[in-house]
Amino acid sequence: MVGCFLEDNLVPNKLEQATIQNIKNLLHIFLYNNVFYYKDHIYTLTKGSPNTMPLSDTYKDQIFFTWNNGNEEELGSFLQTIRDKSANVQFQKLIASSVPFLNAFVQNQNGNLFSRIYRHPLIQGYSLPYEVGHAKLVHSDWLRSALIRAVCYCSSVEDFNLERIYLELTCLTNGYSLRFVETHVQHFFNFFHLHPMRYSRDQIIYNKFRHSWFNYIKMQHELSDQLQQFDDKGQLIHLNYVYEYGARYQFNEQFHRIWSEYFNQHPNLSIQT
Protein backbone atom coordinates (compact mmCIF):
# COMPACT_ATOMS: atom_id res chain seq x y z
CA MET A 1 0.00 0.00 0.00
CA VAL A 2 2.80 2.41 0.89
CA GLY A 3 4.67 1.51 -2.27
CA CYS A 4 1.61 2.17 -4.48
CA PHE A 5 0.98 5.50 -2.75
CA LEU A 6 4.57 6.63 -3.28
CA GLU A 7 4.66 5.46 -6.89
CA ASP A 8 1.48 7.43 -7.65
CA ASN A 9 2.72 10.64 -6.02
CA LEU A 10 6.49 10.65 -6.62
CA VAL A 11 7.26 11.30 -10.28
CA PRO A 12 11.00 10.49 -10.16
CA ASN A 13 10.38 7.58 -7.74
CA LYS A 14 12.46 9.41 -5.17
CA LEU A 15 11.87 11.63 -2.16
CA GLU A 16 14.94 13.84 -2.28
CA GLN A 17 17.77 11.26 -1.97
CA ALA A 18 15.63 8.37 -0.68
CA THR A 19 14.24 5.86 -3.14
CA ILE A 20 10.84 4.25 -2.70
CA GLN A 21 12.47 0.96 -1.76
CA ASN A 22 14.60 2.68 0.89
CA ILE A 23 11.49 4.32 2.36
CA LYS A 24 9.70 0.95 2.47
CA ASN A 25 12.73 -0.63 4.15
CA LEU A 26 12.85 2.12 6.79
CA LEU A 27 9.13 1.73 7.49
CA HIS A 28 9.61 -2.02 7.83
CA ILE A 29 12.38 -1.50 10.39
CA PHE A 30 10.24 0.98 12.34
CA LEU A 31 7.05 -1.12 12.36
CA TYR A 32 8.57 -4.54 13.02
CA ASN A 33 11.19 -3.64 15.60
CA ASN A 34 9.05 -1.89 18.21
CA VAL A 35 8.60 -3.80 21.43
CA PHE A 36 7.11 -2.94 24.79
CA TYR A 37 7.16 -4.44 28.28
CA TYR A 38 3.96 -5.26 30.18
CA LYS A 39 3.41 -7.50 33.23
CA ASP A 40 6.79 -9.24 33.05
CA HIS A 41 6.45 -10.03 29.32
CA ILE A 42 7.91 -8.43 26.21
CA TYR A 43 5.51 -7.88 23.30
CA THR A 44 5.84 -6.73 19.72
CA LEU A 45 3.19 -4.97 17.66
CA THR A 46 1.55 -7.12 14.96
CA LYS A 47 -1.15 -4.64 13.94
CA GLY A 48 -0.90 -0.88 13.50
CA SER A 49 2.05 1.14 14.77
CA PRO A 50 3.22 2.46 18.15
CA ASN A 51 1.65 5.86 17.45
CA THR A 52 -1.80 4.24 17.08
CA MET A 53 -1.76 2.88 20.63
CA PRO A 54 -4.11 4.74 23.02
CA LEU A 55 -1.31 5.68 25.42
CA SER A 56 1.29 6.72 22.86
CA ASP A 57 0.34 10.39 22.68
CA THR A 58 -0.08 10.76 26.44
CA TYR A 59 2.89 8.90 27.86
CA LYS A 60 5.35 8.94 24.97
CA ASP A 61 8.94 9.36 26.18
CA GLN A 62 7.85 9.71 29.82
CA ILE A 63 8.39 7.14 32.56
CA PHE A 64 7.92 7.02 36.30
CA PHE A 65 9.71 4.58 38.59
CA THR A 66 10.56 4.10 42.25
CA TRP A 67 14.10 3.36 43.43
CA ASN A 68 14.69 0.84 46.20
CA ASN A 69 18.15 -0.41 45.22
CA GLY A 70 20.29 2.08 47.10
CA ASN A 71 20.77 5.67 48.15
CA GLU A 72 20.57 8.89 46.11
CA GLU A 73 24.21 8.63 45.03
CA GLU A 74 23.68 5.15 43.59
CA LEU A 75 20.56 6.37 41.79
CA GLY A 76 22.59 9.20 40.24
CA SER A 77 25.20 6.71 39.09
CA PHE A 78 22.49 4.55 37.52
CA LEU A 79 21.00 7.52 35.64
CA GLN A 80 24.43 8.65 34.49
CA THR A 81 24.99 5.21 32.96
CA ILE A 82 21.85 5.71 30.89
CA ARG A 83 22.98 9.20 29.85
CA ASP A 84 26.34 7.83 28.72
CA LYS A 85 24.63 5.30 26.47
CA SER A 86 21.96 7.69 25.14
CA ALA A 87 23.00 11.34 25.05
CA ASN A 88 19.52 12.50 24.00
CA VAL A 89 17.86 11.12 27.15
CA GLN A 90 16.98 13.86 29.63
CA PHE A 91 15.93 13.53 33.25
CA GLN A 92 14.05 15.67 35.70
CA LYS A 93 14.86 14.11 39.06
CA LEU A 94 12.59 15.02 41.95
CA ILE A 95 13.30 13.66 45.43
CA ALA A 96 10.84 14.90 48.02
CA SER A 97 7.96 13.81 50.19
CA SER A 98 5.61 14.92 47.39
CA VAL A 99 6.03 15.09 43.61
CA PRO A 100 3.72 15.86 40.66
CA PHE A 101 3.82 13.50 37.68
CA LEU A 102 1.64 14.14 34.63
CA ASN A 103 -1.87 14.50 36.08
CA ALA A 104 -1.15 12.97 39.49
CA PHE A 105 0.14 14.46 42.72
CA VAL A 106 1.85 11.77 44.82
CA GLN A 107 2.84 12.27 48.43
CA ASN A 108 4.35 10.26 51.27
CA GLN A 109 2.34 10.99 54.40
CA ASN A 110 4.13 9.30 57.30
CA GLY A 111 4.80 6.18 55.26
CA ASN A 112 1.34 6.10 53.63
CA LEU A 113 0.80 6.73 49.93
CA PHE A 114 -1.40 9.75 49.24
CA SER A 115 -2.50 10.89 45.79
CA ARG A 116 -4.87 13.29 44.10
CA ILE A 117 -5.45 15.02 40.76
CA TYR A 118 -2.75 17.49 39.71
CA ARG A 119 -3.27 20.37 37.29
CA HIS A 120 -0.47 22.48 35.96
CA PRO A 121 -0.99 26.10 37.06
CA LEU A 122 -0.36 27.39 33.53
CA ILE A 123 -3.12 25.28 31.96
CA GLN A 124 -6.49 26.98 31.66
CA GLY A 125 -9.05 25.51 34.03
CA TYR A 126 -12.70 24.59 33.50
CA SER A 127 -12.16 23.65 29.85
CA LEU A 128 -13.38 20.58 27.97
CA PRO A 129 -10.96 18.57 25.82
CA TYR A 130 -13.12 18.29 22.66
CA GLU A 131 -14.69 20.85 20.36
CA VAL A 132 -15.81 18.99 17.22
CA GLY A 133 -17.75 15.86 16.34
CA HIS A 134 -20.56 14.43 18.43
CA ALA A 135 -19.84 16.80 21.31
CA LYS A 136 -22.61 15.63 23.65
CA LEU A 137 -21.70 11.96 23.33
CA VAL A 138 -17.98 12.66 23.62
CA HIS A 139 -18.41 14.90 26.65
CA SER A 140 -20.69 12.31 28.27
CA ASP A 141 -17.91 9.74 27.94
CA TRP A 142 -15.36 12.30 29.11
CA LEU A 143 -17.33 13.18 32.25
CA ARG A 144 -17.70 9.53 33.21
CA SER A 145 -14.02 8.84 32.52
CA ALA A 146 -12.99 11.94 34.48
CA LEU A 147 -15.08 10.82 37.47
CA ILE A 148 -13.52 7.35 37.34
CA ARG A 149 -10.06 8.92 37.14
CA ALA A 150 -10.92 11.11 40.12
CA VAL A 151 -11.94 8.20 42.32
CA CYS A 152 -8.81 6.26 41.30
CA TYR A 153 -6.43 9.18 41.83
CA CYS A 154 -7.90 10.74 44.99
CA SER A 155 -7.10 8.74 48.10
CA SER A 156 -8.97 11.26 50.27
CA VAL A 157 -12.74 11.68 50.19
CA GLU A 158 -12.33 15.45 50.57
CA ASP A 159 -10.12 15.67 47.48
CA PHE A 160 -12.53 13.50 45.53
CA ASN A 161 -15.48 15.73 46.39
CA LEU A 162 -13.52 18.81 45.34
CA GLU A 163 -12.62 17.16 42.04
CA ARG A 164 -16.23 16.10 41.46
CA ILE A 165 -17.43 19.67 42.02
CA TYR A 166 -14.71 20.93 39.66
CA LEU A 167 -15.89 18.54 36.92
CA GLU A 168 -19.52 19.55 37.41
CA LEU A 169 -18.63 23.24 37.17
CA THR A 170 -16.55 22.54 34.05
CA CYS A 171 -19.59 21.13 32.24
CA LEU A 172 -21.87 23.92 33.47
CA THR A 173 -19.34 26.59 32.48
CA ASN A 174 -19.19 25.19 28.95
CA GLY A 175 -22.94 25.39 28.41
CA TYR A 176 -24.21 21.99 29.50
CA SER A 177 -27.44 21.94 31.48
CA LEU A 178 -27.79 21.08 35.14
CA ARG A 179 -29.91 18.12 34.06
CA PHE A 180 -27.07 16.80 31.90
CA VAL A 181 -24.63 17.02 34.81
CA GLU A 182 -27.04 15.56 37.37
CA THR A 183 -27.96 12.63 35.15
CA HIS A 184 -24.37 11.57 34.54
CA VAL A 185 -23.15 12.13 38.09
CA GLN A 186 -26.09 10.18 39.53
CA HIS A 187 -25.43 7.34 37.10
CA PHE A 188 -21.80 7.26 38.23
CA PHE A 189 -22.74 6.80 41.89
CA ASN A 190 -25.71 4.52 41.20
CA PHE A 191 -23.45 2.13 39.29
CA PHE A 192 -22.60 0.51 42.64
CA HIS A 193 -25.88 1.58 44.28
CA LEU A 194 -24.12 4.20 46.41
CA HIS A 195 -25.87 7.45 45.55
CA PRO A 196 -25.47 8.79 49.16
CA MET A 197 -21.69 8.65 48.55
CA ARG A 198 -22.05 11.82 46.49
CA TYR A 199 -22.55 13.91 49.63
CA SER A 200 -20.74 11.69 52.11
CA ARG A 201 -17.50 12.64 53.84
CA ASP A 202 -17.02 9.22 55.42
CA GLN A 203 -13.53 8.00 54.50
CA ILE A 204 -14.34 4.34 55.25
CA ILE A 205 -17.34 4.31 52.92
CA TYR A 206 -15.31 6.13 50.29
CA ASN A 207 -12.53 3.52 50.51
CA LYS A 208 -15.06 0.77 49.80
CA PHE A 209 -16.50 2.77 46.92
CA ARG A 210 -13.01 3.32 45.54
CA HIS A 211 -12.04 -0.35 45.73
CA SER A 212 -15.27 -1.24 43.92
CA TRP A 213 -14.11 0.85 40.98
CA PHE A 214 -10.62 -0.67 41.11
CA ASN A 215 -12.14 -4.15 40.94
CA TYR A 216 -14.44 -3.09 38.11
CA ILE A 217 -11.55 -1.67 36.09
CA LYS A 218 -9.53 -4.85 36.63
CA MET A 219 -12.50 -6.92 35.46
CA GLN A 220 -12.84 -4.73 32.36
CA HIS A 221 -9.16 -5.23 31.53
CA GLU A 222 -9.53 -9.00 31.87
CA LEU A 223 -12.64 -8.93 29.69
CA SER A 224 -10.80 -6.83 27.11
CA ASP A 225 -7.99 -9.40 27.02
CA GLN A 226 -10.51 -12.20 26.51
CA LEU A 227 -12.26 -10.33 23.70
CA GLN A 228 -8.91 -9.69 22.05
CA GLN A 229 -8.17 -13.42 22.15
CA PHE A 230 -11.53 -14.14 20.49
CA ASP A 231 -10.81 -11.45 17.90
CA ASP A 232 -7.37 -12.91 17.15
CA LYS A 233 -9.03 -16.29 16.50
CA GLY A 234 -11.72 -14.79 14.28
CA GLN A 235 -14.44 -15.64 16.81
CA LEU A 236 -15.62 -12.10 17.55
CA ILE A 237 -18.41 -10.31 15.68
CA HIS A 238 -18.16 -6.50 15.50
CA LEU A 239 -21.43 -4.57 15.26
CA ASN A 240 -21.42 -0.89 14.35
CA TYR A 241 -23.95 1.30 16.13
CA VAL A 242 -24.73 4.84 14.95
CA TYR A 243 -25.48 7.20 17.83
CA GLU A 244 -28.20 9.09 15.91
CA TYR A 245 -30.31 5.93 15.48
CA GLY A 246 -31.65 6.18 19.01
CA ALA A 247 -31.00 5.03 22.53
CA ARG A 248 -28.37 2.32 22.90
CA TYR A 249 -30.49 0.23 25.25
CA GLN A 250 -33.21 -0.01 22.57
CA PHE A 251 -30.65 -1.30 20.09
CA ASN A 252 -29.46 -3.88 22.64
CA GLU A 253 -33.02 -5.05 23.31
CA GLN A 254 -33.87 -5.37 19.62
CA PHE A 255 -30.63 -7.17 18.84
CA HIS A 256 -31.16 -9.59 21.74
CA ARG A 257 -34.71 -10.31 20.57
CA ILE A 258 -33.72 -10.91 16.93
CA TRP A 259 -30.72 -13.05 17.89
CA SER A 260 -32.84 -15.19 20.22
CA GLU A 261 -35.51 -15.61 17.54
CA TYR A 262 -33.14 -16.86 14.85
CA PHE A 263 -30.54 -18.76 16.87
CA ASN A 264 -32.59 -20.09 19.77
CA GLN A 265 -32.00 -23.72 18.77
CA HIS A 266 -28.44 -23.31 17.51
CA PRO A 267 -25.94 -25.52 19.44
CA ASN A 268 -23.28 -22.78 19.66
CA LEU A 269 -25.02 -19.44 19.03
CA SER A 270 -27.97 -19.88 21.36
CA ILE A 271 -28.22 -17.35 24.20
CA GLN A 272 -28.56 -20.23 26.67
CA THR A 273 -25.20 -21.79 25.72
N, C-alpha and C positions, 0 to 999 in steps of 0.2 A: 504494500500500500504506500509506504513512504517512497519507494523507488518510483512508482508510477506518478506520484504527486510531483516529485522533483523533476522527472523527465518531461512532464507537461508544462512546468513553469520555469525551467532553466534551459534557455536556448543553447548555450554552449556546453551543456551537461556539466557545468562547474559552478560552484559558489565561491567566487574569488579563486583561491588556490586549491580548494578541496573538491575532489571529484565526487560524483554521486555514490560510487562504491565506497569511498572513504567515509562519507557521511553515514552510510548504512552500517559500516563496520563500527564506527564510533557509537552509534545508537545501540548496536548489539552489545557492545561492551558495557554501556551504561545500564541497559535494561536487564541484562542477565548476570550482572555481578554486583547487585545490591542485596545485601542481607541485613537482617535485623534480629535482635535477641529478645525473647519473650518467654518468661517462666522456665528458665533453665534450658531452653532449646534455641537453636539457631535456624532461622527460616530464610527462604529466598522467595522473591515475588515471581509468580507464574502467570499473573494476569495484571494488566495495567502497568503503572510505573510508580515509583516512590512518591511522586508529587500528586498522585491521585488518592493516596491514603488520607482518611479523615483527619489524622493528627499531623500531617506533614506541614501544613501551613502554620499551625499553632506552635508546635514544639520543635520545629526544624532548627538544628544546630544549638539546642539548649538542653542541658541535662542538670539533674539535681541528684546528689548522692550524700550519704552520711559516711563519716570516717571514724572507724573504730579500731584501726590497726596501728595506732601510735599517737604521738603528740603532734603539735602544730609544726614543729621543725621537720618531722618525717613526712607530714602531708605536703609541705612546701617542696621537699625533695622529690616526692612522687609527681607533683604537678610540673616541676622543672624537667623531669624526664620526658614527659609528654611534650612540653614546649620544644625540647631539643630535637625530638623526632618530627614534629609538625610545627613549623614556625608560624603558620597562619592561625593556630589555635590560641584564643584569648580567654582569660579567666577573670572573673570578678569574685574574689574570695571574701566571704562575709563570715566572721566568727563572732557570734554574740548570742545572748539569750533569746533574741528574736530576730528573724530575718524575713523579708518579703521575697517571694519567688513567683513570677508570673502573676496569677490572680489570687494567690494564697498568702496569708500572713501566718507564719509558724513561730511558735514561742515555747520556750521551756519554762514552765511554772513549777518550780520546786520539784523537778523530776517528772512532771506530768506534761504530756503533749497537749498544747492548746493551739487551735487554728481558727481562722475566720477569713472572710472575703477581704481581699486587698484591692484597692483601686489606686492607680497612679494619680497623684495630685494634679498633673498636667492634662489628664484626659477629661473631656467634658462629661459631666454627670447627667443623669436622667435622659439618656439618649438610647434609642433602639438601634439594633445592629443592621436592620434591613430597611430598604426604601422602595424596592420594586418587586414585581411579581404579585403573588397572592398574599398581600400583606397581612390580612386578618388571620389566615391559616398559619403563616410563618410566625407571626407574633404570638399566636396561641401556643405553638410548639416551643417558641423561645421562652415564654413565661413559665411554662411547666418545667422546661429544662433548667431555667435559672433558679426556680424554687428547689428542684432536686439538688442542684449544685450547692445552694445555700445550706440545706440541711446536712449535706455531706461535708462541707467545709467548716461550718460553724459548730464548734464543740460546746459553746455556751448558748443556752436558750435565749438570753438577752440579745446576743449578737444575731441570732437567727431572726428574732422578731424585728430587730432594726433593719435587717436585710430584706425581710418580707415587706415591710412598710416602704422601703426604698423602691422595690420592684413595683409595688402597687402604684406609687406616685409616678414612676417612670411611664407606666402605661397611661395614666390619667393625664400627665403632662403632654403626652404625644397624641391626645385626642380620642383615646378609647374611653368608652362609657364606664360608669361605675358598675353597671350590670355585667359588662364583659369581664371586668376585674373580679367581681364577686363570684361569678360563675366558675372561673378557672381556679381561683384560690380555694373555694369550697370543694371543688372536685379534687384538688390536691390533698386536702386534709381528709376528705371522705374516702379516699382510696384505701386507707387502713381503718376506716370507721372511727376516726379521732378528730372530729370537727372541733370539740372543745380545746384541742391543742393550739388552735389559732390564737386564743387569748390567754393561754396558760403560761405561767412563769415557773412551773414546777420542773426542775432540772431532771428529776428521776423519770417523770413521764416523757420528757423530751428525749432522754437517752434511749428509751424503749422505741419511741417513734423513729428516731434516727437509725437505730439498728434494723428496724423493719425495712427502711429504704435500702440500707446496705445489703441486706439479704435479697431484696427484690432485684437490685442491680446485678448481684452475683448470679441470680437465677436467669436473668435476661442474657447475661454473657454466655452462660452454659447453653441456653436455648439457641442463641445465635451460632455457637460453635456446632451444635447438632444440625441446624438448618444448613449451615455451610457444607457439612459432610454430605447431607442429602443432595445439595445442589451439585457438589463435585461428582456425585454418582449419577446425576441426571434423574433424580427421584423427586425433585421439587418443582411444583407448578407455580409460576409467577402470574398473578392477576393484576392488571392495571386498573386503578380506580380514579376517576376524574372527580375532583372536589365539587365541581358545579352540578353534578348529577343529583345531589341530595345528601341527606345525612348518611354517615358511614354505617350506623347501626342498621338502617333499612337495607343497605346493600348486603350486609352480613346475613340478615334474616332471609332475604330473598335467595341469596346464594346457598345458604344452608338448606332451604326448602327444596330448591331445584336439584341440588346434589343428592339429597335424601330420596327424592322421587325417582331419579334415574339410576342410582347406584345402590339402592337399598338392599338388593340381593347379591351384590357383587362380593366375591370372597375377600378381595383386598381393599376395595374402595368404599365399602360400606362404612357409615358413620359408627356403627357398633363395633367394628373391628379395631 
